[in-house]
Amino acid sequence: MLEWCFYNEGAGKQGALAKRDPTRGTGRVRRITVKIATAASERVIGRALSFSKPGETFDLLLKSC
């Protein structure tokens, strides 16, 4: 099972102020990625049907609502 989550490219590269409020002043579009879901997750989007390396495509069977 896979869940969606926000991807933060600049994590750890900014100062203490950014750690308190990561969206402040960045002006960047937030990216969404997928990761392995936990049992109690409310963000489950479906099931992976194939394996892939980070950045490559994979097959996803979407969950119906």
C-alpha positions, 0 to 999 in steps of 0.5 A: 500500500502507498500513501501520498506525502509532501516532498521537501527538497530543501530540508536541512539546507535553511536556517533556524527560522525555516525549521519553525515555519518551512513554508515561510518565504520559499515561494516554491511549489510543494511537490507530492510524492509517495511512500510505503503506507502505515496500517493506520494511514488516512492518506492511502492512494493505492497499491504498487504493482511493480518495483522502481528506483527513486525517480523512475515510474511504476505501476499503481492500482488506485484505491476506489473511494 
